Each structure stands twice: as C-alpha cells, then as structure tokens.
Amino acid sequence: IPGVRSSRQLAQTKLYRPDEYDGTVEVSNEVAYRLCLRLNREESLMAGPSSGMALAGTFEAVPDEPNTLVVVIFADNVFKYATSMRRHLPELFPAETAEGAATGPSLGETRWKALVDHARRSSDAIDMSEVAELLQSDRPILIDVRSVAHYAQGHAANAINIPTDQISDRNGALPSDRNALLIALCNVGEESLTAMLLLKSLGYKNVKSLAGGTTAWIAAGFPTE
C-alpha cells in the first residue's frame, strides 16, 4: 500500500482491508528511509521511502529460499521527499547557521552531482554523429526537456516537449514500451543528463542524452521547428 503511514492512519483509509490480507508486516520509518537510501546509492533507483518500506516488508514476509522470484513495485519517487529525508536522515544534510541558512552543499547534493558527472562520461551521453546514425536506423523518440517557453522558440524537428520537472507527472506522454529508444535534449547537454537519469528511474532502459543539446543539433544543420 503506497505511502509511509502509521498503523493508526492506515486504518482510517479505505485502502486498508486487513481481513483480505494473508498477513501484515510493520516497518519503522528508520528502516524504510535507510532502504530507500540504499536503493538510491547502490542500485541507482530513484525510489522513495514507500519503496524502502515495501522492500523491507518483502524481506520479512518472503522466505529466503532458492529460486524464489519476487516482484516489488516501487511506486514513489525520492525527489518528492526532500523535507522528509532531512527529518529522518539528518546526517545527509549540512548543519544550519543561526539564521537557518545551509552552509554549503549537502551530502545528498554532492552525491547527485557525482551521479550526473558519471552520466556525462557514460556511453549514454552521445554526440551528433551518433544521433545521426540513430535517426537513420532506430527511429528514436526525441524529448526536449527545456521549458515550454524555450521549446516554443525553436526545437529539433519532431521533438516532443516534456520539461525535466514534469517527467514524473507526465507518464502518459511517454511510450508504454520501456525498451523504446529515447534521446533527451536541452540547450547544451546539461539538463538532459538529469532528465536521462529521471527517465531511467521510471524504467526506461534505452535512454540517451545529446551532448551539446539543441545547440549542437542546429550547428550540425539538422532541421528545427
């Protein structure tokens, strides 16, 4: 059941039907948030604390036996839980000054920057020559992740517009095939790296980021709209 709630709060929802369950497992906030952090760091999954809770419950409920196949649905996204993460995992964040202002980047911000830097150096960050080849053979879906205003000023031909901060909320605009080839574009190839990681966190397995972005696209003489 999605959502980190107390047992008392859960009992007040229409989702809670204990008579229909084979059993229930209670998971503490600390365990849920710690497993969420491990999913983020060790598996590169942007799953949130509800996912950590589901995974912890699975560990308790499913026997540790060979050849057991278990599917755990990760229904949430860690980016929605910044305030909760600060409350439950305070060691990830820098101490605050007397005025309440943070002093430098948090550990989480530092790790996210490292994740983006790794993505920039990966084989999924491709240049225009590679894009040209893919356009000839694989019919990729171009996703312009800039703002609506920037997209309206000009964009790669046939590119759809899904701003980075709307990717998680606009699943309906994305293909149902998680193996579809997606190429994220922004102005110069920076924002598209973040978008690429977000798309991968949604389960898309074949996502690329165009190095140089629409600037490189235009410089190479490719059509725009």
N, C-alpha and C positions, 0 to 999 in steps of 0.2 A: 504494500500500500504506500504510494508516494507520500512524501512529507515527513519531516522529523517532528513527531509529536510525543507528548506524554501519553501514557496509557489512559489517563482520565480524559484528555482532549480527544483521543481517538475514539473513545466510547461514545462521544457526543455526535460523531459523524454518521451519516447514512452508509458510509463505506464499510463500517465495522460490523461484521456478522460472524461473531466467534463460533456460533453453533454450526456454521458451514465449513469451518476450518479443521484440518487434521491436527493442528497444533499451533501454538504461538511461541515466539521467541522474543524476549525483551533485550534490547541493545541500548547501552548507555550512550549519551552524547559523545563522550570522550572516544569510545571505540569507533563510533560512526565517523567522526571527524578525522581520526587517525587513519582509518582505512581509506577515506576519501583522499587524504594527503598522499598515501602510498599509491593509489590509482593514478593520481596526477603525476607524481615524480617517477615512479618505476615503470608504469605502463603507458605513459603519455596519453592517458584518457582524461578528458576534461569533465569527469563525472563529479557530482556534488555529494554532500553528506547523506542524502537519501540513498544514493547508490552505495556508499560505505555501509549504511545500515542494512541494506538488502544483502550485501555480500557477507557481512558479519552474521546475519541470521542464517544465511545459507551454510556457512561453516558450522554453525551449531546444529542445524536440522538435518543436513545430508550426511550419511555415513561415509567415513573415509575408507572407501573400498576401491579396488582396481576396476578400471573400465566404467566407472560411473560418469555419465555425461550430464552436466548441469548447465542450464542457461539462466543467467541472472540479467534482468532488464535494468539498465542504468537510465533512469527516466529524467534525471535532472542535469543541470549544468553548473559547474562550480562558480562561474562568473557572477551568478545571481546572489552569492552568499558572502560577499566581501565583509559585511558587518558581522555576520555570524562567525566567520573564520577568525576575525580579530578577537571575538569574545571567547571562543573555545580553544583557539590556538594562539594565544598572545605572544608566544616566543617567536612567531614568524614575523612580527611587526616591530619596527623601531620604537624605542621609548619616546614619549611625547614631552615637549618642553612645558614649562609652567603655563604658557599661553595656549597649549593644546596643539601646537603645530608639530608635525612629524619631522624628525631630524635625519634626512637622507632617505634613500630608497629602502624599502623593506626587504626582508629575505625573499618573500614571495615575488616582489618586483624584480629582484636580481635574478631569481631563477627563471622567471618568464622571459627576461631579456636574453638569458643564456639559451633558452629553448628557441627563441626566434633566430638568434645567431646561428644555432645549429641548422635550423631550417634553411637559412640563407646559403649555407655551404653544402647543402644536400643536393642530391641528383634531381630533386623535385623543383628546384629553382632553375628554370630553363631560360635560354636566350631566344632571340627572334629566329635564328636559324632553325632551332629545334621546333619552335612553334610553327614555322612554315612547313616543315615536314609533317607535323601532326595534322595541320589543316588539309593537307593533300590526301591523307590516308585514313585518319581516325575520326573525323568529324567531331572534334571536341566541343563542349559547351563553354562559351566564354562568359565569365561572370565579372562584370565591372563592379568593384566593391567600394567605389568612391560615393560621395554624397549624391543625392538626386540632382542638386544644382550643378555639380561638376559634370555629371553624366550628361545633362541636358546641353552643356556647352560643346559637346563633341565626344564621341566614343568609338571604339573599334566596331566595325560593321558586324551586325548580328549579335553583339554582346547584350546580355540582359543585365539589369541593374539591381543588385542586392547589396546595399551598404553593409559594411562589416558588422556594425552594431545591430543589424536586423537579421543576420543569418540564422540565429537560433529560433527566431519567431516566424520565419517565412519558409518553413519546410515545404509548404505547398508549391512554392515556386521552383523548388529543386527537383531533379529527376528522382523517380522512385528506385531506379537501378543504382545500387550503391557501387557498382563497378564502372559506372559511366565516367568518361574522361572529362574532368573539369579543369579549366585554366582560369585562375584568378588574376585580375588586372587592377592596378591602381595608377597613380600618376608616374611613379618612378620605381615601383617594385618593392616598397617597404610595407605599406599597409596590407598588400596582398599576401605577405608571408603570414601575418596574423590570421587573415581570412582563410588561408590554406589550412592552418592548424585547427581553426574552428570547424571547417568542413570535415576534416579528418575525424574530429571528435564526434561528429554526427554519424560517422560510419562510412563515409565515402573513402574508398581505398585508392583511387587513382586521381589525385589532385595535384596540380602543378601551380607554380607562381611564376609569372613572367617578370624576369629581371629587366629593369628599365621601364616597365609598365607601358602605358599608352604613349609615353614619350618615345620609347624605342619602336613601338608599333608604327607611329607616324613617320619617324625618321627612316624606317625601312620601306616606306612608300605603300603601306597596306591601307586598304580603304577604311574610311571613317563615315560616321553618320551624325 
